Structure formats: structure tokens, C-alpha cells
Amino acid sequence: MKQEGILTWDLLKGNLLRQVDAYQRLDGLLASENQILIYHKVEKLIEITARKEQINQELHQLRDDYFHLLKQIVLGERPDQITVNELIAWAPISFRDPLTLAQQQLETLAKNIQKKNIINQGLLDQSMRYVSYMVKKMIELTSAPQQTYCQRGYSQVLGEHQTLMSVVA
């Protein structure tokens, strides 16, 4: 059963519109993150990650509020089992178009965000492999015995406590 309450429907519509806004901001951040990952701007990545976390917290709160509002609208039904399409069918006529538009925008944003997450994850994995490779090479270079060539024309492997200056001298 449904409970009619224009104020509750209006709050629900406002909640969905705030969700659309938050997901649009997240979508924009993911596009920026893509460029940051491509150009290896670590300090910007840290900043954008913090901003994404804020938006995620906001979205969790909006989701909680959404289910709280659904409990007020639907009686005798579990709010987590109500689809947006069912909700739209129950809505007063004046709320159906805005709710439908919000649903369409949320679906489109979800698809865009999923695609950007996959691309950004690939870029992040690639960056991590590159960093791992470079660290491995640096360790190999610093841990391998270093062979030097002196002015006398022979080579000598530097020991643990030798430097090039002590070999030349």
C-alpha cells in the first residue's frame, strides 16, 4: 500500500535531484582523475581522492535519507525491494515526470561512472606496475657490485667499503 503525502513526495524528489547532482560531481572528478593518472600528478590525485570520499559520504547519507522517505511512502512493503519504476507508478501525477527524469539521469550517470572507474583502474594498475618496475631496477642498480674503469686501463669491482676515489688513489 502507498501513503499519499505531497510533502514526502516532494522531499523524495529533492533527494533524487541531490543524488543526481552528487553523481554529476563524482563523474566530473573521475574525468579529472583520468587526466591526473595519465600525467602522473600525484599531489592532485591525493586531492581528488579526498574530494571523491566526501561525495561518497554525501551519497551514503542521501541513500539513507531516500530509504527513510520510502518507509514513509510505502506501508506494508519493504523499502529496499521497491524499484524506482514502481515508485514512479505510485507517485502523484505531478511527480511522475521529475522522478522519471531523475531515474534516467541516475542510470546514465551510473553507466558513465562505471566506465570511467574501469578506465581509471587500468591506468592506476599500469602506473603501479611502472613504479614497481622502476623501484626494482633501482634496487638492482644499487645492490649489484659496481665495476669501474681506472686510468690504468683495468677494471675493478668496488667492494662494500670502497669508493671510486679509493680505487683511483
Steps between C-alpha positions, in 0.01 A plus 500: 500500500608855450453800716425827326692796635597781265769624738661154513489468120654844469778402742557179304525693173746741664705206626522348152599835350776536763616150412515599133706807594740297716546235230562773239774644723646150548489444123691826447759404760553165330561676169757722673652197671549342159719792388683506832585131465614545141735787591614349836402797719516326837418806714184564296405132531513528879279810488245347265484180706403704806230680300366167370482371857294805603257439215475131590412592858238742370356227275480255791307757700268571207439127460413466869266799472344350185412176681368693797267691267396177328394359837268797535354450152455123485315314771509123530789471255874484547655823368814323377285285269317791336634590158505857377258400222250374759549819697434711190180303431379576855599867489246776456484608135683827564805307627522231233689700236764643739551156659529336157754759388702454821496122451623533141776739602610269782512200264706693244736629769541151646606364160743791441650467847544126459683548167726770646576286805609211278724727290648673805563167673692385192706819500568463871606136456729603215655775712555260788672247270724780368593619850564141611723441198698820562548420870618150408752644252624752756550221755685291243727792414583585860542143623712363211879529531615801303782455254714803427767575245810673623754708312736201500262321259374220722177454675441430862185402684430738783460324832258585773723764660680626190419799293625602161728755665676233709564282192648788299723611787 
